Amino acid sequence: MLYIENLCKRYRQFVAVSGLTLHVPKGDLFGFVGPNGAGKTTTIRMICGLLKPDMGSVHIGGYELRRQSEQVRRQIGYVPDFFGVYDNLKVKEYMEFYGSIYGLSDTAIHKLTGELLELVNLSDKPEVYVDTLSRGMKQRLCVARALLHNPELLILDEPSSGLDPRARVEMKELLMNLNSMGKTIIISSHILSEIAEMCNSVGIMNRGCLVTAGKMEDIMGMGRNEHHLIININSNIDEAVAMMREIPEVQILSVRQNEVIINCDCDDAWINRMLGGLMMRGVLVGGFKREETSLETLFMQLTSGQAGIPGGGNSGYMSQPVMQQPMGMPVQPMMQQPMGMPMQPMMQQSMGMPVQPVMQQPMGMPVQPMMQQPAEMPAQQPVVQQPAETPVQEEALIQQGGSDEEV
């Protein structure tokens, strides 16, 4: 559905997006995560045609953005990170306004308005003024508006930002429902627990680079260490620790109130014999499990330059991208070291020690672009800003099918 190759955007000496290559298959619910300033919103706006890239290409539904912008815009439903609503309109009038922008007939608009408001659980609000809706209702109304022209790809930038817990649950259920209906969805969010629960694939950005991307189970497996065991000890924990220290195959990583975390590169049969030996010595073992990781933990490791985790300093992994590239396109690494920036040292993170900050680029040193501008690339056109007093939304600009210069 979405193919991005070598996408780059810079603002003078600041590189916002650098060499981003990504493939999101049709039917995926893709989570786009990264710290503030990582380049997520810039990437999304380039995908939607609202911002011209300095170089690179975007293909959506078989159409190339630069040469077939009108066809691409018809494939996209965009929900920005702010409310695209008009306070002096009723909900029904708001939907009718955007339906007219999409070129739909009055009959189609009336039919779709009822169906979409029911889909987003606003079927009892058609005569209510938009400015009286709650924040969560406004956000769901924006989703209904983005679906009016039945796009194949729905892109949402921080849709759960500022929502209360109930509204976040309703938004998550709505997106999962849309995905079950066959919609390809890209969602940018800082709520990593929600991304882990509802997305089947994820991409992590940091400092303008795509650190890693792939299926959720593959990404989560990157931070999982199958040799780390958490053993629950209900009695005689000191004796258990002393006994395990005498076993050459066992390395004790951490001792808590009733848990011992060890590193043990042995099979399950050997582990069972070891635990049996502990119990024969009077140690009451409550159970054991393999250490698991969360998306939050993996996110912190990948975006802090921690060694030993693919994408966090292990360049060997980056030479093998997780996602497949478009046919006929060269495979690009997902993360490249900007020219002129020294490689970060691989620092070992000890158990219980705080994560070390990543070394910052010395102030005053220009960041070099990663890729050279192709000779055939047209000159970048300025983005015309909409006057502040005219409340025209970005989604309307996308769907009007205007030229890139109008955006």
Beta strands, then each sheet from edge to edge (+ up, - down):
strand 1: 2-11
strand 2: 14-24
strand 3: 29-33
strand 4: 55-60
strand 5: 63-64
strand 6: 76-79
strand 7: 153-157
strand 8: 184-188
strand 9: 201-206
strand 10: 209-215
strand 11: 228-235
strand 12: 250-255
strand 13: 259-264
strand 14: 284-290
sheet 1: 2+ 1- 4+ 5-
sheet 2: 6+ 7+ 8+ 3+ 9+ 10-
sheet 3: 12+ 13- 11+ 14-
end
